[in-house]
Amino acid sequence: MVTSAKRSGSLLLVSLCAVAALATACSDDAPSAEEALADGFVDMTGEEVVTIDVLDNVFEPERVVVSEGTEVRWENRGRTPHNVIASEEGAFDDVPVAEMQPGDVAVRTFDDAGAYPYYCSLHGTPERGQIGEIRVVAS
Ligand SMILES: [Cu+2]
């Protein structure tokens, strides 16, 4: 009796995890502007070109929500080199990952809705330090 009770308990745990995983996948697939604004993102939807100032050592603004098809330009306005690295490997593979010297600009057009966290590997990690995020929503 004890053995069968343990078995049904672990089956229940497995199915709850499956439901939680599905719910997470759904919200990642369709980010909304309302969610992003509630999370403190700066609303730059409807702009064709959005500029992120790369300073020593922050991205300004740090978190922006943009529409699909927006060209994002990172401009190094600091006095030291920086870079822009996708926190999720591969998400940003067409943004130069070499050091941006003061005055340099890196450009990427975001055609697909999604969450694109990034960081400067010279002054941060994917979790802290010089970090930012582009949230792209359907236009
Ligand atoms: Cu940096």
Boltz pocket constraint, residues with backbone or C-beta under 6 A from the ligand:
constraints:
  - pocket:
      binder: B
      contacts: [[A, 55], [A, 57], [A, 81], [A, 82], [A, 83], [A, 120], [A, 121], [A, 122], [A, 123], [A, 130]]
      max_distance: 6.0
